[in-house]
Amino acid sequence: MQTILVLITFSIAAGFLLKKFVWNPIFESRQNSTGTLDGGKTKCGKKDCGCH
């Protein structure tokens, strides 16, 4: 019985660490691909030039 509880606790802890240090950094780096200073809200070009 104690072995099962230890395995469940270890699995939860390992899953938490994997999510925190492996899963989230991979997917956060894909979403933060904007190169502008205000988070991609400036529209430079022929219309709506907010850079100046």
VENKADA-V649190 format. One record per residue. N is the residue number from 1. RES is the residue in one small letter. SS is DSSP state (hx for helix, st for strand, lp for the rest). BURIAL is # if it has 24 or more other C-alpha atoms within 12 Angstrom, else .. Layout:
((N:RES:SS:BURIAL) (N:RES:SS:BURIAL))
This chain:
((1:m:lp:.) (2:q:hx:.) (3:t:hx:.) (4:i:hx:.) (5:l:hx:.) (6:v:hx:.) (7:l:hx:.) (8:i:hx:.) (9:t:hx:.) (10:f:hx:.) (11:s:hx:.) (12:i:hx:.) (13:a:hx:.) (14:a:hx:.) (15:g:hx:.) (16:f:hx:.) (17:l:hx:.) (18:l:hx:.) (19:k:hx:.) (20:k:hx:.) (21:f:hx:.) (22:v:hx:.) (23:w:hx:.) (24:n:hx:.) (25:p:hx:.) (26:i:hx:.) (27:f:hx:.) (28:e:hx:.) (29:s:hx:.) (30:r:hx:.) (31:q:hx:.) (32:n:lp:.) (33:s:lp:.) (34:t:lp:.) (35:g:lp:.) (36:t:lp:.) (37:l:lp:.) (38:d:lp:.) (39:g:lp:.) (40:g:lp:.) (41:k:lp:.) (42:t:lp:.) (43:k:lp:.) (44:c:lp:.) (45:g:lp:.) (46:k:lp:.) (47:k:lp:.) (48:d:lp:.) (49:c:lp:.) (50:g:lp:.) (51:c:lp:.) (52:h:lp:.))
